Amino acid sequence: MSNDSCIYDVDLSGKITPVQVRDAIIRCFSQAQEELKEYLKKTTEVKPESIENMYVDLIIENAFDDVGGDFNNPTKETLIQVIMKLKESAEGAFRNPEIIEKHAGEIMQLIDKLD
């Protein structure tokens, strides 16, 4: 969740670390999954419960592996690559583009604040 001073529990007024952004990606992705379930309930016959079987941490850890990053020691560069990888994966899975852009934009705000 975000507001003017906080995005996914990261305070925008303070120093932001790569680990905080990594954790925000996890919270963001979890929220996007919930939004996707609501979207599916409204628009398709797909059972949203099947989405619950996805393991958010594993998906994100795999994204770090795919870009050659270290999940436990993220850098600004790998965070950018991970968010682009997740965005690409979501687009390829025919996710709602508005949800994808909203969440990717929020995480990029955090990444942009990293040193």
C-alpha positions in Angstrom: 0.0 0.0 0.0 1.1 3.5 -0.6 0.5 7.1 0.3 2.5 10.2 -0.1 5.0 9.4 2.6 5.1 5.6 2.6 5.1 2.9 -0.1 4.6 -0.7 1.0 5.7 0.1 4.6 8.8 2.0 3.4 9.1 5.5 4.8 10.0 7.8 1.9 11.3 10.5 4.2 14.2 8.3 5.5 17.1 6.5 4.0 16.0 3.5 2.0 18.0 0.3 1.8 18.0 -2.4 -1.0 16.6 -4.9 1.6 13.7 -2.6 2.3 12.9 -2.4 -1.4 13.2 -6.2 -1.8 10.7 -6.6 1.1 8.5 -4.0 -0.5 8.5 -6.0 -3.8 7.3 -9.0 -1.8 4.5 -7.0 -0.2 3.7 -5.4 -3.6 3.6 -8.7 -5.4 1.4 -10.2 -2.7 -1.0 -7.3 -3.0 -1.1 -7.6 -6.8 -1.9 -11.2 -6.4 -4.9 -10.3 -4.2 -6.0 -7.7 -6.8 -5.6 -10.3 -9.5 -7.9 -12.6 -7.6 -10.5 -9.9 -7.3 -10.2 -9.1 -11.0 -10.6 -12.7 -11.9 -13.6 -13.1 -9.8 -15.2 -10.2 -11.7 -14.1 -11.1 -15.3 -13.6 -14.8 -15.7 -14.5 -18.3 -14.7 -11.0 -19.0 -13.3 -11.1 -20.0 -9.7 -9.0 -17.4 -7.8 -8.2 -20.0 -5.1 -5.8 -21.7 -7.6 -3.7 -18.5 -7.4 -3.3 -19.0 -3.7 -1.0 -21.9 -4.4 1.6 -19.5 -5.8 4.5 -18.9 -3.5 5.3 -15.2 -3.7 8.7 -15.5 -2.0 9.8 -18.3 -4.4 8.7 -16.3 -7.4 10.7 -13.3 -6.3 13.7 -15.4 -5.3 13.6 -17.0 -8.7 13.5 -13.6 -10.4 16.7 -12.7 -8.4 18.3 -15.9 -9.6 17.2 -15.2 -13.2 19.0 -11.8 -13.2 22.1 -13.1 -11.4 21.2 -11.1 -8.2 21.5 -12.1 -4.6 18.1 -12.1 -2.8 19.7 -11.7 0.6 22.0 -8.9 -0.5 20.1 -6.9 -3.2 21.6 -4.0 -5.0 19.9 -1.1 -6.8 20.9 -2.6 -10.1 19.5 -6.1 -9.4 16.3 -4.6 -7.9 15.7 -2.8 -11.2 16.3 -6.0 -13.1 14.1 -8.0 -10.8 11.2 -5.5 -11.0 11.5 -5.5 -14.8 11.6 -9.3 -14.9 8.5 -9.6 -12.7 6.8 -7.0 -14.8 7.7 -8.9 -18.0 6.5 -12.1 -16.5 3.2 -10.6 -15.4 2.6 -9.1 -18.8 3.4 -12.5 -20.4 0.8 -14.1 -18.2 -1.9 -11.7 -19.5 -2.2 -9.9 -16.2 -4.2 -6.6 -16.0 -1.8 -4.0 -17.5 -3.1 -1.3 -15.1 -2.3 -3.3 -12.1 1.2 -4.1 -13.4 2.0 -0.5 -14.2 0.6 0.7 -10.9 2.8 -1.7 -8.8 5.9 -1.4 -10.9 5.7 2.4 -10.7 5.4 2.3 -7.0 8.4 0.1 -6.6 10.4 2.2 -9.0 9.7 5.2 -6.7 11.5 3.3 -3.9 14.3 2.2 -6.1 14.9 5.7 -7.4 15.4 6.8 -3.8 18.3 4.4 -3.3 21.9 5.8 -3.3 
